[in-house]
Amino acid sequence: MNGQLKRSMKMKKILQRVTLSFLLALGLTGGLSASAENLEPVVSLTAPTNGAVFAQGQTIELSVDATDDGAVTNVDLYADGLLIGNTTNAPYGMSWSGASLGSHSLTAVAQDDAGQATTSTAVTVSVKTLANLSGYMSGDFHQHTTYTDGSNPFATVMAKDNEFGLDWWANSEHGGKFNRNAAGPILSSGYDTGEYAQYLDTLGTTFLGDSAGVSGGHTNMWRWQLLRDFSFSDLLVARSLYPSKTIVQGVEWNVPGHEHCSVGIITDEFGPLATNANAVAQFEYLWDANDADLSLGAKNT
């Protein structure tokens, strides 16, 4: 909701109360209550944008802005007039999976503590097969952060991807073993000087598998654990911040007998079961030439 509309609602409320107080003082209320009229909620869909196009199978993130002069108690979300979700706590929204091919009309209905409800302006989106998506999509399949040998925290790299208008990207850093954590704030410019590139062994981290040794005086972690337990969690945060983007967890595979190759395995990374990056982590464990861990069983060589 824009600032002008918020100020208008507030001014209307103030005028109502001033008018009632004045009439009460003159004895001219005719039995009116001293409480001002309750205003209806104001609600709008802020995401997706009107006219947005999604690929079949892609999760559609819905975000709602809902306010009231009292309290918003409930927000229902509809697709083509059918209820698809409900939320009672801000920030209001949901992830919609399984949208059928074609055009869909999305609306949100906000209800306040006085029982009044308002329906948002409809937003129209389209779902198409990949073959029917027209035009080019910009993306990047090879990115490093301070989880490996990159120069910026994970959040900074994700923010720059979005800032430069990429439609999709993959975090695909080296396999093997590394000793840094990439958690940290979004840096507005420049590179991380090391302040946020904390070493994993200074954070009370549990290191799994066989010993990965030490680099620069700090304990290394096998990349499969970093992928599974650290990097993918950061990636899910990035998806929530940039819901219209497709973000993939990959790995830069050190190919046995060869050089490097970017790999992405999206099993369980998307949809309602978007809970883990186990598949790509297992691939790194089994096949990466720089991963010598044997704690999880025999390698495929």
N, C-alpha and C positions, 0 to 999 in steps of 0.2 A: 504494500500500500504506500502511495507516495506521501510526502510530507504535507502537501497542501490539503489532501483529503483528511489526514489525521488532525491537522489544525482546525479544519472546518467542523469535524465532529466535536472536538473539544469546545470550540466556541459555541456551537449549538447547545451543548449541555450547560455551559455557563449561563447563557442567555435564558434557558428554561428555568434554571434555579433562581436567577435574579428576578425574573418576571413573577414567579410564584411567590417569592419573598415579598415583593412589592404589593401583590394582590392580597396576600395574607395580612399585611400591615394595614391595608385599607378595608379589610373585611369583605372583599369582593370575589372570593374564590368560589363561592357557590358550592362548598363542600369538597373542593378539590384537595387531594392529598398533597402534603408538603414535599413528597418525593418527586423528582423530575421524571419525565418520560424515559423509559428504557429504550435505547437505540438498538437496532438490529446489528448483528455482526457484519463486519466487512471482510470479504474473503476473495482471494485470487490465487490462481495457479501460477507459480513462478517458474516451474520446470515440469515438463519440457516446454519449449517454446512453440508457439503456433506454427504449424507447417513442418515441424521436425519429422525426419524420416529415419526409421530404424530397420535394421536387418532382422529377418525372421530368426527367432530364438534369442534375440538380444533383450536383456533386462532393461525396462524403462523405469527410470527414477522419477517419481512425482514429488514435488515440493510445493507446499502451500503456505501462504502468508494469511493468517487469520487474526483479527483483533476485535475487541469489543469494549464498550464503556464499562461493562462489568467484567465477566470472565467467559472465555470460550471453553466450553465443556466437552465438545465433541466435534470431530471433523470426519465426514464420510467422503469417500472417493468413488467416483462412478466412471465407467467406460460404457458408452452407448446406452446410458440409462440403467445399467446393471451395477450393483454394489460390488466393488473389487477390494475394498479395504476400509479400515476405520482406525483412527488414532485419537487419543485423548490428551496427549502431552506434546508441547512444543519441543523442538521444531517439528511441525506437522508434515507428514509425507509417508511414502511407502515405495517399495520396489515391486513393480508389476512384471511378472514373468508369464510366458505362454500366450502373448497377444497374437491373435490370428492375423493372417494376411489381409491387407486392405486398409481402409480409413477408419479411424476411431475418434469419437468425440469424448473428451475427458472433462469432467467437472468435479468441483469440490463443494460440499454443503457444510457450513459451519453453524453450530448451535450454541447459544449462550445460556447463562445460568437462569435466565427468565423464560426459557423455552422458545425464544425466537430463533429462526433459521434463515440463512441467506445462501443462495446458490451462486457460485462464481460464473464468470463468463467462460464459455466453453473454449477449450483448446483442441484443435484438430491435429492428429498425428497420423502418419502412414507407416505401415509395416510391409516390407517388400523382401522378396528373395534376393540373395546376393547377386544373382544373374541379372536382376532388374534394377539394381541400384545404378543410377547413371552418374557420370562424372568421375573425377579423380578424388582419392582420399590421401591426405598427406600423413606420413607416419615416420617412425624411427624404430628400427629393430635392434639397435645396439647402443646401450647406455651403461655407464659406470657411475657408482656413487662411492662414498667412503666405506662402504661394506667391503670393497676390494681396493683397487688402485685409483679410484676417482678422486675428484677434488672438492666435491660438494655433498652435503647431507642429502638423503633420499628425498626429503620434502622439497628441497630447492630444485632438484632435477625435475620432479613432477610439476612443480609450479611453472618452470620455464617451458616445459612441453606444452602446457596449457596456454601460457602467455604468447607463444609463437604460433599458435593456431593449429597444432597437430590434431588430427582426428583420432589417431591411435598411436600407441608406443609400447615397447617392451623393455622391461628392465632385464638386461641379459649380460651379467657380469661374469668374470672368470670363474671357472671351476677350480677346485684344489683346496687351498687352506689360507685363511686370512685372520687378522687379529683385531679388526676395528668394528665398531658399531656405527651405523649411519643415521641413527636417530638425531634429530636436531631441528632447529627452527628454519623457516624459509629465509634465505639470505637474499636481500634485495639486489645486491650487486657484488661483483668480485668473487673470490674463492674462499673456501673455508681455510682458515689459517691453522687449524688444528684444535681450536677451542671446543668444537662440537664433535670432532672425530675421536670420541672416547675409545679407549682400549677395552675390549671385552672383559679382560681379567681384572679390571678395576671396578666392575659393576656387580660383582657377586654372581657372575654367570656360571651355570653348570655346563661343562664341556662334555659332550657325548662321544662315544666311539673310542678307538685307539688314540694314543697321544699323537697330536699333529705337530708337536715340537714348538719352538719359540722363534719369533722374528722380532728383531729390534728390542729384545728384552721382554716381550709380551707373548702370552700363550696364544697359539693359533687355534682356530675352530675350523673343522671340515665344512666345506661349502654346502654340503647337503643339509646340515643343520641350520646354517644361516638362511638358506632358501626356505626351509620348512617352518622354522620357528621365529624368524626375525623379518626377513625381507617381505614375505607375503603378507604379514600383518600390516606393514607400512603401506603396501600396495592397496590393501582394502581401504585404508584411510584415504588414499589418493582417489580411489573410485568414488567414495562418498563426497569428496570435495569437487570432483569434476565428473558428474554423473552422465554427461553426454559423450564422454570419451571412452574408448575401448583400451584398457590397460592390461597387459599380459605379463605374467611372470615367466621369464625365460632364463637361459644360462648361456654363457659363452663357453662352449665345449672345447676343451683341449683334446683334439681328436688323436687317438693313439696312432703313431706313425705318420702324422700329418701336422697341420697347424691349428688354427682356430675356426670355429663354426658356430653361429648363433642358432640356438634351438629353443623352441617353445612347445610345451605339451600342455594343453589347456584342460585336460581331464580334471573335473571337480573345481576348476577355477571360476566357472561362470554358472549362472542360473541359480535356482533355489538352494543348490548344494555347493555354492561357492564358498567352501570352508577351508580348503587346503591346497597346497602346491606339492602334495606328496609325489605325484607322478614325475614332475621335473626334478624333484630332489632325488628320487630313486634312480632316475636316469644318470644324474651327475655321479652318484655313488658308484653305480655299476660300470660306467663307461669313461669317465673323465681320466685322462692320462696322468693328471697331477693329484688325483685323490687316491691315496694309498691305504685308506682305512679298510680294515677287514672285519670290523666288529659286527656287521650286520649280515655276514655270510659271504660266500664265494663271489668273485667278480666274473663278469662276462668279458672275456678277452679275445 
